[in-house]
Amino acid sequence: MATLRLILADQLTATLPLITEAAATDILLLVEVMEEATYVPHHPKKIAFLFSAMRHFAAELAAAGRTVRYVKLDDPANTGSFDGEVARALEETNAEALALMEPGEWRVLEKFKHWQNTLGVPVTIYEDSRFFCSVAGFRQHATGKKQLRMEFFYREMRRQTGYLMEGDQPLGRKWNYDTENRGAYDGAIPPPVLPTTVPDAITQEVLGLVAARFGHHFGRLEGFRFGVTRAEALAQLEHFIQHRLPYFGQYQDAMVQGQPYMFHALISMYLNCGLLVADEVCAAAEAAYHAGEAPLAAVEGFIRQVLGWREYVRGIYWLNMPHYATRNFLGAKNPLPKWFWSGDTKMNCLHQAITETRDNAYAHHIQRLMVIGNFALLAGLNVEEVCAWYLMVYADAYEWVELPNTLGMALYGDGDSGLGSMASKPYAASGAYINKMSNYCQHCHYQVAQKEGAGACPFNRLYWGFLIQHQEKLRGNMRLVYPYATLNKFSAERRAGLAAEARVVIESLETL
């Protein structure tokens, strides 16, 4: 009896049981469907990356002797949906069963759950074995707790995996070196040049297809440089470990005009589609520390992102869906300004972050959180629109990782959800933070030292207004004691003026 085994675009891992347990008669199915490319209008580079990676992965499976059915987007018979392509494959191959693995998005899992009834064949759903913590394991971690915090989950993961541990104690006797990972960039160490990946014939064909079908989406396809095979992903990992990891920790929060990549790993897209797996990434970083090639603070900071933050975000997503996607604690509803699609704003920090996103399908975590996200938070931009924007513009974005980071971390939209809250406070900051961590303000139309008036940094003008507007909801937050203590010292007239200042900015969002 042949089983049809569906492999998704973010499941490109040859060691998955879904693949290794396949019998010689089983068919491995990979499909490019319009439904998935357009449920939000994804960045063309993201679509090209996934389609090319899928085609290369399918070719490697076939070369290893597997029976592969691959459906290209422009196949005349392509129905454009998972439902249609799985039904068509079952009919044309006479497969008598269907197997697949847990998807990364709730909406897709709901579709899969209905197939047992609608397709008329037995359906087996494998657990995704590439994460350190299973969905069930995270639920168990959350059981009985009044509130969840990533730091304590991370420590639990360190103990379970043994990464950077000496017995039951952390190496260096500290769990977290975050205070050493906030250095402003002084230019002393130039960021290394990225390794180049030359598009082969498969990728060139995909680039032509994507240009024709999705060229109208936000984002530039020119300059495509992503690796699309496991070998190329491993080369990117090796480059990071050798050339960037030693300085990653110190400069991971720094932003420099004209340097979109700095010392960041640039491997999240490979992790999230399966060309790399988290265990090998953490092992490589730990090995660099033990070999004396990278300091503990840098290695811990990196492993915390993978072993701690990435796993925690996934756990929060599956713990809280589907209602999580509808949360909007602060009632944010202002529409996205048009310059979110062009980068044509006089605010240099946002101009840099958005145009780099447009050009590269990438921005690092501080650009995402403390520039774009911080502005969206302060300006009360519509939560649903902001989350959709983040999902469509980044090559590493899938809902399981994007939604908690955007709705929860950046927008504090889950601030009333208690157990499932991503952050212990809103990540609201004035222009002073951006000035400290970047050189953007030196080249800006607005004055970061000016607090009020038309020439003042809009982050400054919005900050106090944000705290005033939401004081009933936020005043009791222990991590906001000092800002609200300062606010309380202002006269009533001063507070009214600050609130009016913020309203003026919000009313003129399109022209900032």
Summary of the structure (lengths in Angstrom):
residues: 512
radius of gyration: 23.6
end to end distance: 63.3
largest distance: 78.4
contacts: 1672
relative contact order: 0.10
helix: 54%
strand: 7%
